[in-house]
């Protein structure tokens, strides 16, 4: 398939630049993928739209203040580093709390002139040295401090919320709270699992009272979620790998839901990718534990776990729009998007949501 087949027109004023005052006040388009019927609701209506037997699976990742602004030692040139993941692999959460005078991380780098190995950058009271160039714009950086410290201290002190590039403003203090789900627990993402941003503690309590069980997993959302598809033929596109972890209890509960005929409702495309990557094709069981996925879900994909999807509206010609199209059909999703545009829905991270059943 061609990426140009997943294009739609969106007026710039419908790209949400800030969140609404109340999380659950967002609009919610409900799309029945079998009948094609569209219903316009509010997100706070969700308890009325789910069944008591539904298993609601959420991504409990926590966004880290991963954007660092520094200056190149010697020239004073501005350098921006986006901390992505520990260079040695493994858990971001553990690496953030590791104590030492040196910490090696993979970063995306922007500067007036391309950084070279050996380049040094002053970042607050820390010094960052470029050790290696992985690919254009991606570097391995060693952050060093004068005393043994947790790397999380640097991000807490001067790190900025890594808002998506289509939000054309600098982050403010409110973003540290609002660009984070209320159930965020495990630090490791440089982008929020945005479908979860609409939930409030009160709404979660209503869902629980209705009998909808909330189940958690973690997928660390990487910067690849914002990268454009640079090839026309989707078969040639390579997804960036992302780390995910499915707790044993989550694996058991999802398998039990599938076995009993209950629906598995994924909150966001990250949950879809984690669950569909973790399923054992021959048995339908979910493999627990930590792993990595570069799964690219496109039309023709056979979904083995997810029965319903709660998601935000996605960018034109993006892998996320391709995934949603695989779930409910390209023509249907593009028709629904056209209706959302005509109805004044707010798009992308701080925008409105869609429930596909």
Number of C-alpha atoms within 10 A of each C-alpha: 11 11 19 14 14 19 13 14 9 16 10 9 10 14 20 19 18 16 20 15 9 11 20 20 17 23 20 24 26 23 21 16 16 11 8 16 11 15 12 13 18 16 23 20 14 20 19 11 13 20 15 17 16 22 25 21 25 26 33 24 28 26 24 27 25 25 21 21 17 21 19 20 16 10 8 11 13 16 20 19 24 23 27 22 26 21 17 11 11 13 18 21 18 14 21 21 13 16 15 14 16 21 21 20 24 24 26 20 21 16 15 9 9 11 22 13 13 12 16 21 27 20 22 16 11 17 20 26 22 22 18 17 16 12 8 10 14 18 25 23 30 19 21 21 18 11 11 12 18 18 23 20 12 20 18 12 11 17 21 21 24 24 21 17 8 14 15 11 11 10 15 10 9 10 16 16 11 19 24 23 24 18 18 19 15 20 20 29 27 27 26 27 29 24 28 24 26 26 20 17 10 11 18 18 13 16 21 14 12 16 16 20 17 15 20 21 24 25 27 29 23 20 19 15 17 15 12 12 17 12 13 14 12 17 12 10 14 13 16 15 15 22 22 26 23 22 16 13 13 19 21 15 17 25 21 14 16 19 12 10 11 17 22 23 27 28 23 24 22 25 25 26 21 26 26 20 21 24 19 12 11 6 8 16 19 24 20 18 13 15 17 16 17 14 15 19 23 20 16 10 11 11 14 15 23 19 18 23 25 24 25 29 24 18 21 20 19 18 25 23 23 24 20 23 20 18 25 20 17 19 12 18 22 18 13 19 22 14 14 20 17 11 10 12 21 22 24 22 27 24 24 29 30 25 26 23 18
